[in-house]
Structure formats: structure tokens, C-alpha cells
Amino acid sequence: MNIDDIISKTGLSESQGNILKPYEYLEAIPSNNNNIRNTLLHGFNELYFKIKNGEIISKVGEVISILHQSSLLIDDIEDSSDYRRGYETAHRKFGVPLTINCGNLMYFVAIDKALALPSMYRSYINETVNIEEVGYSVSLIISQEMINLHHGQGLDLYWREMLPSLNELPSIEEYLGMIMNKTGGLFRLSVRLLELLSPSFDGESVIPLANLLGILYQARDDYLNIVDSKYAHIKGFVGDDLIEGKLSLPILHCLLTAQEKSPVYTFLYDLKTSTERKEQPSLLSSAIKFMVENSKSMEFTRSLITEYSSKAIAMIEKDVRVMDPKESFLAKAIVNLSSV
């Protein structure tokens, strides 16, 4: 053994592959959302930023994908989820400690990859660019949006964990603000990077549109979680958000509007754990039926999805003059996001 050889190294060891197995496992599972983040990335670029260098777009997409997949590793642990996309979750397969470390490690891998963007940008525009300044901006954007994402996730977890002792429930507006950070953070991150790296974009910021699409995406996911039978395969149960004890949009609406001690209230407040809730399938069915027929919470959620989809299309039509916005990748993605 030569200690000088060991202490002289600064790079990664060759054994790193083993500690990335949770990430590699999740990455290999087919996505159930048609890779919507990558679709939106190309859609925003087509309409607004017009970056013609495919390498830059590919690198931004890679960074977003790594951050997203890594966050799912941690999310599944925080939610005690058994399944992701219909497959066993990574932490069940590889253990919680290794999966936490892998998820955190990949956050920094994404940042490291993003730091290649400044030199790619300089080569693309063929001008003298201060790489340090662009690199600082890239790092700042990523750190700000990861803080936003974790702040949103933290609120979601706090409302779930502290539900029985909350003095009052969050409002619908507070919930939408939470998911704008939790789910919309990576949408906004991709838009901010494209804006930074576009040599021609000089219009108004499209961050409000990215925020709206983040809200639309999560509202649709909340809706389908309760009523779409495919979630029985993907998550293990229909109504997985109810079993988890989560304040999703329709669940929150029901708790805020129901005038009586509803089956939803009983399911969430009287049954303290997800294990207890899984053992009460008849009460789960009653809670879902109440949300559909009595509180009209599913109808409320669906109406918001329709409203926000129409608003997003209107924002595109107002901003874009060169091509028919409704024929764009972005508009088609929005239509898909509103299909319930």
C-alpha cells in the first residue's frame, strides 16, 4: 500500500458506480408522463429563445433530468412509497441510506454538468464572453430554484405531517403557491437557463408561464391520483394521496368546504398512519365517492385545470407573433397537461 498515491488523488474513485445504482435503477424505468419536462424545454426554446445549438439544449435537458430523477429518490423515501412508475422504489431495493446519499450526490453531479454551459455558450455565439460571470449566473439560478423546490416540498411535508394539529388549513392560494415552487421549480429553472443562454431573446420574462405550467402539471397529477385507475398500478393504490395523508388540491378543497365530518375527514384525522389507512379500503372508497359526489372537489379541480390550460394558451398567443402558437410543441404539451 502506497499512502502517497492515495493522498495525491483528487478525482472520483473507480468504485463510484456501485453507489449510483439507485439512480441508475430509477433512470431505467420508463417515464409515465411522456418526458414532459424535456418536451416543455424544447417548446419554450422553439417559441421564445431560439437557441440553435443542440448541444446547449441537450445539456440543459440533462441537468433538469438529473435534478428531477434525484428528487424522486428522496421524495419516495419521504412519502414511504413502495412503488414508482409501477416498479419497486429504489430505497426498497437498495436501502434508505444508500438511496439518500445517491440522491444528494446526483444533485451535485447536475451542478457540475451545468458548469459546462458557459464555455458552450461562448463557442455558440462566437464572441468574447466572461465565462466566470456566466458560470456564476448558472450556479445562482440552480441554487435559487433548488431552494425554492425544497421550500415547496417542505411545506407539503409539513402540512401532511402536522395535519391533525394545524390551527387552520392552508388556503387554496397557499397550496398553489407551494406547488409553484415544489413542481414548478424545475420548469422555471429550465426557462431561466434558456433565457441566460439565448443570444437573441429580448422579450418579457416567460417565468409566469413556467409557473403556471408547474401548477397545471401538479393539479392534473392531483386529480388523476384520486380518479384514474392506472394509479393502482403505478402507485399501488387508487387514491394514494389520501392513503399518504397528503393535502392535494382536491383533498384540501374537500376539507375546506365540507360542512360535516366527512369520510375524507375521518380517513385523514382518525386514521393516523398510511398503514392504518391501507387497511380501510371501504372507507377509502367512501372518501373518494364523497369528493366526487358531495363536495364536488374533483369537479373543482378539473375546472381549474381547464381554466389554467386556457390561460396558458392565451399567454402564448399574446406573446408569439411569428408562427401559429397552437401548432407549437409548447401548445400541444399544454393540451396534454389538461387532458383528464
Secondary structure, DSSP 8 states (H G I E B T S, - for coil): --HHHHHT--S--TTHHHHTHHHHHHHHS--SSTTHHHHHHHHHIIIII----HHHHHHHHHHHHHHHHHHHHHHHHHTT-SEETTEE-HHHHH-HHHHHHHHHHHHHHHHHHHTTHHHHHHHHHTS---HHHHHHHHHHHHHHHHHHHHHHHHHHHHHHHTGGG-SS---HHHHHHHHHHHTHHHHHHHHHHHHHH-SS--S---HHHHHHHHHHHHHHHHHHHHH-TTHHHHTSSTTHHHHHT---HHHHHHHHH-SS--HHHIIIIIS-SHHHHHT-HHHHHHHHHHHHHTS-HHHHHHHHHHHHHHHHHHHHHHH--SS-GGGSHHHHHHHHHT--
